[in-house]
């Protein structure tokens, strides 16, 4: 997996780059990610951080957030992208639904009792 960190309108300090790298490493728990791109920029007193994550099978996820500090914007953006990846992972893992292998859902005890009467 490739992690790319870029700065818009200026440079990031090594400590800031390291912090963003740590944030990106947290996303590896979702697996099957091809690349993570983080773009950070500051205009006046507002930081904007944008996460772009590419997963297998042409799935791309994007989350952008603004805040007064780089850390706050990165945390909020990370939370957004984690939510998207969680939903995607649940969707791909639970694609069969709740139907058992027989093809028909199992009957409940109440409906079986009604049929006997």
N, C-alpha and C positions, 0 to 999 in steps of 0.2 A: 504494500500500500504506500502511496506517495502522499506526503504532506507538504503543501506549499503555503508559505506565509509571505504576503506582500503588503507593502505600505503605499497608501495613496497620499499625495500631498505632504511628503516628508519621509522621515526615517523612524524606525522603531529602535529602541535601545535593546541591547542583548537580553536584559532582564524581561522586557516586554515580549520579545520573541520567544523566550523560554517559557513564559507563562502561557502564551497562546499554543505552543507546542504541547504543553501538559494538558491543556483543554482538549486539543485534538486527539491525544492519546486515549482519552476517556471514551471516545466514539468507537474505538476498535473492538469493544465488547459486543457490538452488534454484528460483527463479522461480515464477510462478503462485500467489503467496501473496496473500491478500486482507487479512489483518490479523495483527499480532503484539501480544499483550497480555502484559505482564510485571507480576507482583504480588510485591512484596518486603515482608517483615515481620520484626521481631525480637522474640523472646520470651526474656527473661533474656539469656543469652549466645549464643543460637543464632539464626542468620539462616535464613529460609525463602524461597526464590525459586521462583516458579511461572511457566512459559512456557506460553501458550496460542496456538497458531498455527492460523489458518483458511486452508485452501487452496481452490482452485476445486472445484466439484462437491461441496460439502457435506462435505469431509474436514477433520476437526479433530484436532489433535495436542496432547497435554498432557504436560508433564514437570515434576515438582516435585523439589526437592532441598534438603537442609538442611546447614549447615556452620557453623563458628564465625565465619567472616567472609563478608561479602557477596560479595566477589570469588570466593571458593572455591565458594560455592553457585551463583553465576551461571555459572562455568566448567563445573561438573559438570552443571547443568541444560541448558546449551547443548550439551554433548556428547551428552546423552540425546536432545534434540530433533533434533539433526543426524542422529543414527542413524535416527530414525523417518522423517525427511524423505528421507534417502538411500534407505532401503528402499522408500518410496513412489515416489520418482522412478524407481528401477530397475524397479519393478513396472509402472509406466505406460509406460516407454519400451520395455521388452522384452516387450510383451504378445503378440507374434506367435510367440515361441518360436524353435526352431532348425529348423523344417520349411521347406524351400525352396519356391518358388512352385509347383513341379510337384505338390506335395501329398504326395509320398512322400519319406522321408529317403533320402539317397544311400547306395548300397551301398559297403561297404569292399572293399578289394582282396582280403582273405582270403576273404570270402564269395563274391566273384565267381569266385575260383580254385576254390573247392569245387564250384560249380555246373558248371564246365567239365569236371571229372573224372568 
